[in-house]
Amino acid sequence: MAFPCNQFGSQEPSDNDWIVDFVKKYKVDFPMMSKIHVMSKRQEPLYKYLRDNSELNGGDMQWNFEKFLINPDGEVIGHWEASDEPNVIKPEIEKLIA
């Protein structure tokens, strides 16, 4: 799932409709959620949970496209930096579905 956010380099200043249309050219095959805040007083509760329950220990994310893996019980079992390619998570996902 992707959660657009304009808090990282002001890269997503447009509204949700524009963002959904923009990503079509990249042929994304994951759900695109509404634009949110991942930091500040208006932080989405999901991101507070992810940040508090991962190796970030409540600290800030450095950039968008950071990745979190959550097991079926809702526990954060991994966090990867924005620079990590999505395929590095594949072994961890395979463990979950085995």
Secondary structure, DSSP 8 states (H G I E B T S, - for coil): -B---STTTT---S-HHHHHHHHGGGT--S-B-----SSSTT--HHHHHHHHTSTTTT---SSTT-EEEE-TTS-EEEEE-TTS-GGGGHHHHHHHH-
